[in-house]
Amino acid sequence: MTRPVSAPATSPAPGTGHNRRTVLVAIGALLLGMLLAALDQTIVSTALPTIVSELGGMDHLSWVVTAYLLASTAATPLWGKLGDQYGRKKLFQAAIVIFLLGSALCGVAQDMPQLIAYRAVQGLGGGGLIVLSMAIVGDLVPPRDRGRYQGIFGAVFGATSVLGPLLGGVFTEHLSWRWVFYINLPVGIVALFVIAAVLHIPAHGTRHTIDYLGTLLIASVATCLVLVASLGGTTWPWGSARIIGLAVLGAVLLVAFVYAERRAAEPVLPLKLFRVRTFTLVSVISFVIGFAMFGAMTYLPTFLQVVQRVTPTMSGVHMLPMVLGMLLTSTASGQIVSRTGRWKVFPIAGTAVTTVGLLLLHRMEQTSPTWEMSLSFFVFGAGLGLVMQVLVLVAQNSVGYEDLGVATSGATFFRSIGASFGVAVFGTIFTSRLTGELTEALAGQGVPPGADAQAVAADPRAIAELPPDLRPAALSAYSTSITDVFLYASPVVVLAFVIAWFLREDPLRGSVTAPDTSETLASNPVQRSSYDECVRALSVLGSREGRKAVYEKITALAGLDLLPASSWLLLRIRRHGTVEPGLLADVTPVPLRAITEATRQVEGRGLARREGLQLMLTDEGVEAVTRLAHAREESLAELLGDWWGPDRPTDLIKLVEELTAELSGSDRERPTSEPPPDHRL
C-alpha cells in the first residue's frame, strides 16, 4: 500500500500552546474510539452465559463472537485503503457511527439471530476504529514521537484485556447484559463530537486500486468454513447436502480467490508471500494460536458460571490469571528477542506450554479449587503470550521492505481467521457433547416437563428446575462437555508445536523490534503500510534511551573516546554551524548536566572552540564529526539490513532523514538564523 511521506511534515505536531493541547485532545478522542473496539473483544465473554439463558440457543453461542470476528476481519483492509483515498477523519467518523448503530441494535435484540446479525454490524465498524485510529496518529505526530503515542494505544489493548471480562461481569450482574453494548453509546458519542471539533488533518487523496473482489471472496471462504464447522454434526448432519454444499462452495470460492489475487493490482493477501517458507509456517501457527485463544476465552466463562456457580463478576476475576500470564510472557518474549536476536525457542516453548495449559483446563471439575483453576489459566495464557509477539516479529523479518506491511497484516489475518474458526469448532464440540451427556444423565429420571435434555442444553437456568438429586448429573454433563473441548483442541496445538521446529532462525534485522500490544491482542488483522511499520520500529531512535544507545554505538564505531552526549553535541554543531550550549537544555530533551559535561569535554579535547557564547568546530572537530557521520551511516545500514540496499525506496530514505535529523536536533528547534540542516547520511 502506498503512502505519502509528507504527512508528518505538514501535520501539526505536539509542541507548545494551543497546537499541543489540540493534538492531545484529538488523540484522547482516538483513544476512546480504540477503547470501544478493543473492549468489545473481551467484554462480551463473561456476559455470554446470561445472554444465552435469556435469548435461548446455547448452540448459537459461538456465533455471537464469530459474527463480530468475521465482519471486522473482512472490513479492516477496506477501512485502511478507503481512509487513504477519501480522508481518514470522515471514515473514522463513519466507523464510529456504524459501531454505535450496531451496539444499540445489539442492546435491543430479542433473539439470538437478531443479536448475531447486529454483532456483524458492530464488527464492521469495529474494524475501522482500530485501523483508522492508529493511522491518524501517524498524521498527527512526526515519526520521532509516533512510537510513544502508539505505545499508549497498545497499552489500551493491554488494559482492556484485563478490564473487559470484569466490566462484562459487573454490567451483567448489577445492571443487565444489554449494558455491555449500551455502554458504548455515551463513550462513542463523546469521541464522535470531539473528533468533529478538534481533528484537523490534511486529506491525502492517495489513489488505490482497492481489491473489493479479493476481500469479498476471502470473507466468503472464511464464512463457508466457519458455517461447516459450526453447523456440521449439530444443526445439520455431516453428510447432509447442505454441509457438503457449503464445503464445495468454500473450495470453489477459494480457487476463485487465488485466481483473483494473481491479477489484483493491490491484493488483499499477496500470494507471493507464501513463497517465503517462514511466512507460510508463521501463518499456520498464527491460525492455531487464534484458534486456541479465542475458543478458550469464549467458553471458560460458561464453565465458571454454570459449573462452578460463580457470579458473572467473579468469572471475570477468575479469568485474570490467564490474561496476566499472556501479557507478562508476550512482553518478556518480545523484549528478549529484540535484544538477543534469538527467537526460535519461543514458538516451540509457547506451543508446548499452551498444550500443557489445554490439558490442565481439561482436568478441571466441579470441585476444582480456585488456586488450581487459576494455575491452569495462567499456564494457558503464558503459553499463548510466549508465541504471540514473536510470530508477528518473525513474519516482519522474513520479507523485504516492500512487503513489510502486508506480511504483518497477513500474519494477524490468519490469527483472526483462526479465532473465528476456533470459536465455531469449540462450539460444535461443546454442543454435540452437551446434548449427549445430558440425555444420558437425565434418561428415565423423572425429569419435570419443560426441563428435558434439550431444554437444559439450551438454557443453563433450567438446571435449577431439576430435582435436587439430578442437578449434580446435569452440572457434570456441562463440565465434561466444556472441558473435553480443551482436550480435543490440544492435538491442533501439538501440530503447531511440530511445525515450529521447521522454522528457520534467520538473523533478525536491527530494525525489527517487538511489536506493540495492538499487533498481538487485536482480534482483527493489523493494517499498516511498510512505511508505518518501519516508523514504529525506528521511532525508538527519537526516545531519550534510544538516542543514548545510538550515540554510544556510533561513538564506538568511530573509534572515539567520547561521552555519548559529546558525539551528539559535535553532530549538532556540524548540523547548525554553531550552537549555544546554555540554551540547548531548553530546546532539547538532553539534561543540562550532560550538555555541560559534553561541552567541557569537546573544548578540552580541542574539538570545538568558543566564539562568544557560541561553540564552533575546530579542524580536529571536523575530522571527528566526519568519522561520527560515517559511523552513523554504518549504524543505520546495519539496523535496516537489506531494506537499506541500493534500491531503497524514497519513503524509507525520507524517514531515515527525518529521524537522523532528530538525532542532531529537529528543524523546529533550529533558530531561523542557522543554516539549513545537512541531511546527508
Residue, then its C-alpha position, 0 to 999 in steps of 0.5 A: m500500500t502506498r503512502p505519502v511521506s509528507a504527512p508528518a511534515t505538514s501535520p501539526a505536531p505536539g509542541t507548545g500552546h494551543n497546537r499541543r493541547t489540540v493534538l492531545v485532545a484529538i488523540g484522547a478522542l482516538l483513544l476512546g474510539m480504540l477503547l470501544a473496539a478493543l473492549d468489545q473483544t473481551i467484554v462480551s465473554t463473561a456476559l455470554p452465559t446470561i445472554v444465552s439463558e435469556l435469548g435461548g440457543m446455547d448452540h448459537l453461542s459461538w456465533v455471537v463472537t464469530a459474527y463480530l470476528l468475521a465482519s471486522t476481519a473482512a472490513t479492516p483492509l477496506w477501512g485502511k485503503l478507503g481512509d487513504q483515498y477519501g480522508r481518514k477523519k470522515l471514515f473514522q467518523a463513519a466507523i464510529v457511527i456504524f459501531l454505535l448503530g450496531s451496539a444499540l441494535c445489539g442492546v435491543a435484540q430479542d433473539m439470538p439471530q437478531l443479536i448475531a446479525y447486529r454483532a456483524v454490524q458492530g464488527l464492521g465498524g469495529g474494524g475501522l476504529i482500530v485501523l483508522s485510529m492508529a493511522i491518524v496518529g501517524d498524521l498527527v505526530p512526526p515519526r520521532d514521537r509516533g512510537r510513544y503515542q502508539g505505545i499508549f494505544g497498545a497499552v489500551f489493548g493491554a488494559t482492556s484485556v484485563l478490564g473487559p471480562l470484569l466490566g462484562g461481569v459487573f454490567t451483567e450482574h448489577l445492571s443487565w447484559r444489554w449494558v455491555f453494548y449500551i455502554n458504548l453509546p455515551v463513550g462513542i458519542v463523546a469521541l464522535f463530537v470531539i473528533a468533529a471539533v478538534l481533528h484537523i488533518p490534511a486529506h491525502g487523496t492517495r489513489h488505490t486500486i482497492d481489491y473489493l473482489g479479493t476481500l469479498l471472496i476471502a470473507s466468503v471462504a472464511t464464512c463457508l468454513v466457519l458455517v461447516a464447522s459450526l453447523g456440521g454434526t449439530t444443526w445439520p448432519w455431516g453428510s447432509a447436502r447442505i454441509i457438503g454444499l457449503a464445503v464445495l462452495g468454500a473450495v470453489l470460492l477459494v480457487a476463485f480467490v487465488y485466481a483473483e489475487r494473481r491479477a489484483a493490482e493491490p491484493v488483499l493477501p499477496l500470494k507471493l508471500f507464501r513463497v517465503r517458507t517462514f511466512t507460510l509456517v508463521s501463518v499456520i501457527s498464527f491460525v492455531i494460536g487464534f484458534a486456541m485463544f479465542g475458543a478458550m476465552t469464549y467458553l471458560p466463562t460458561f464453565l465458571q458460571v454454570v459449573q462452578r456457580v460463580t457470579p458473572t463478576m467473579s468469572g471475570v476475576h477468575m479469568l485474570p490469571m490467564v490474561l496476566g500470564m499472556l501479557l507478562t510472557s508476550t512482553a518478556s518474549g518480545q523484549i528478549v528477542s529484540r535484544t538477543g536476536r534469538w527467537k526460535v525457542f519461543p514458538i516451540a516453548g509457547t506451543a508446548v506450554t499452551t498444550v500443557g495449559l489445554l490439558l490442565l483446563h481439561r482436568m478441571e471439575q466441579t470441585s476444582p479449587t480456585w488456586e488450581m483453576s487459576l494455575s491452569f489459566f495462567v499456564f494457558g495464557a503464558g503459553l499463548g503470550l510466549v508465541m504471540q509477539v514473536l510470530v508477528l516479529v518473525a513474519q516482519n523479518s522474513v520479507g523485504y521492505e516492500d512487503l513489510g506491511v502486508a506480511t504483518s497484516g497477513a500474519t494477524f489475518f490468519r490469527s483472526i481467521g483462526a479465532s473465528f474458526g476456533v470459536a465455531v469448532f469449540g462450539t460444535i464440540f461443546t454442543s454435540r457433547l452437551t446434548g449427549e451427556l445430558t440425555e444420558a444423565l437425565a434418561g428415565q429420571g423423572v425429569p419435570p416437563g419443560a426441563d428435558a435434555q434439550a431444554v437444559a442444553a439450551d438454557p443453563r437456568a433450567i438446571a435449577e428446575l431439576p430435582p435436587d438429586l439430578r442437578p449434580a448429573a446435569l452440572s457434570a454433563y456441562s463440565t465434561s462437555i466444556t472441558d473435553v473441548f480443551l482436550y480435543a483442541s490440544p492435538v491442533v496445538v501439538l501440530a503447531f508445536v511440530i511445525a515450529w521446529f521447521l522454522r528457520e532462525d534467520p538473523l533478525r534485522g536491527s530494525v525489527t523490534a517487538p511489536d506493540t500490544s495492538e499487533t498481538l491482542a487485536s482480534n482483527p488483522v493489523q493494517r499498516s503500510s511498510y512505511d508505518e511499520c518501519v516508523r514504529a520500529l525506528s521511532v525508538l531512535g527519537s526516545r531519550e534511551g534510544r538516542k543514548a544507545v545510538y550515540e554510544k554505538i556510533t561513538a564506538l564505531a568511530g573509534l572515539d573516546l567520547l561521552p555519548a552526549s559529546s558525539w551528539l553535541l559535535l553532530r549538532i554543531r556540524r548540523h547548525g554551524t554553531v550552537e549555544p550550549g546554555l540554551l540547548a537544555d531548553v530546546t532539547p530533551v538532553p539534561l543540562r548536566a550532560i550538555t555541560e559535561a559534553t561541552r567541557q569535554v569537546e573544548g578540552r579535547g580541542l574539538a570545538r572552540r568558543e566564539g562568544l557564547q557560541l561553540m564552533l568546530t575546530d579542524e580536529g572537530v571536523e575530522a571527528v564529526t566526519r568519522l561520527a557521520h560515517a559511523r552513523e551511516e554504518s549504524l543505520a545500514e546495519l539496523l535496516g539490513d537489506w531494506w537499506g540496499p541500493d534500491r531503497p525506496t524514497d519513503l524509507i530514505k525520507l524517514v531515515e532523514e527525518l529521524t537522523a535529523e532528530l538525532s542532531g536536533s529537529d528543524r523546529e528547534r533550529p533558530t531561523s538564523e542557522p543554516p539549513p540542516d545537512h541531511r546527508l547520511 
